[in-house]
Amino acid sequence: MVKIEFLGPINKDDMNLDIKNLKELSSILKNDKDFSSWIETCAVAVNDTLVFSKDFELKNGDKVSLLPPVCGG
């Protein structure tokens, strides 16, 4: 299982999924009404390292963090 954590203002509980890559995660989250508006703007980290390819392979025990953009001033 891969742990998915939603950070910042996304306001969604963590989940555990049996997925093999970020492309599978993207497909699942596009159909989630609570997350679909965030899907294109979030950065993605796997085990605390930013990842830029949806083909990135995941393994059992990985942690995927979805990081929304932040504004500051």
C-alpha positions as CSV (number, residue, x, y, z in Angstrom):
1,M,0.0,0.0,0.0
2,V,1.0,3.6,-0.7
3,K,0.1,6.3,1.8
4,I,-1.3,9.5,0.2
5,E,-1.2,12.6,2.3
6,F,-3.0,15.9,1.4
7,L,-1.2,19.0,2.8
8,G,-2.3,22.5,3.4
9,P,-5.8,23.7,2.6
10,I,-6.8,20.6,0.6
11,N,-8.8,19.4,3.7
12,K,-8.9,15.7,2.8
13,D,-8.0,12.8,5.0
14,D,-4.9,10.7,4.3
15,M,-5.6,7.5,2.4
16,N,-3.8,4.2,1.6
17,L,-4.0,2.9,-2.0
18,D,-2.7,-0.1,-3.9
19,I,-1.2,1.7,-6.8
20,K,1.9,1.2,-9.0
21,N,2.6,4.8,-10.2
22,L,1.5,8.4,-10.1
23,K,-0.5,8.0,-13.3
24,E,-2.8,5.6,-11.4
25,L,-3.1,8.1,-8.5
26,S,-4.0,10.9,-10.9
27,S,-6.7,8.8,-12.5
28,I,-8.3,8.1,-9.1
29,L,-8.1,11.7,-7.9
30,K,-9.5,13.2,-11.0
31,N,-12.8,11.4,-10.1
32,D,-12.8,12.7,-6.5
33,K,-15.1,15.7,-6.2
34,D,-13.1,16.9,-3.1
35,F,-9.8,16.9,-4.9
36,S,-10.4,17.4,-8.6
37,S,-10.0,21.1,-8.5
38,W,-6.5,20.7,-7.0
39,I,-5.1,18.0,-9.3
40,E,-3.4,20.3,-11.8
41,T,-1.9,22.7,-9.3
42,C,-0.3,20.5,-6.7
43,A,3.3,19.6,-6.5
44,V,4.0,15.9,-5.7
45,A,6.6,14.5,-3.4
46,V,7.4,10.8,-2.9
47,N,9.1,10.0,0.3
48,D,9.8,13.8,0.8
49,T,11.5,14.2,-2.7
50,L,9.7,16.2,-5.4
51,V,8.7,14.2,-8.4
52,F,7.7,15.6,-11.8
53,S,6.8,12.5,-13.9
54,K,3.5,10.6,-13.6
55,D,5.3,7.5,-14.7
56,F,7.3,7.5,-11.4
57,E,7.0,3.9,-10.1
58,L,5.7,3.5,-6.5
59,K,6.4,0.6,-4.2
60,N,4.8,-0.8,-1.0
61,G,5.4,1.6,1.9
62,D,6.0,4.8,-0.2
63,K,4.5,8.1,1.0
64,V,3.1,10.4,-1.6
65,S,2.5,14.0,-0.5
66,L,0.3,16.4,-2.5
67,L,1.4,20.0,-1.9
68,P,-0.9,22.8,-3.1
69,P,0.6,26.1,-4.2
70,V,0.9,28.6,-1.4
71,C,0.6,32.4,-1.4
72,G,2.6,34.7,0.9
73,G,3.1,38.3,1.4
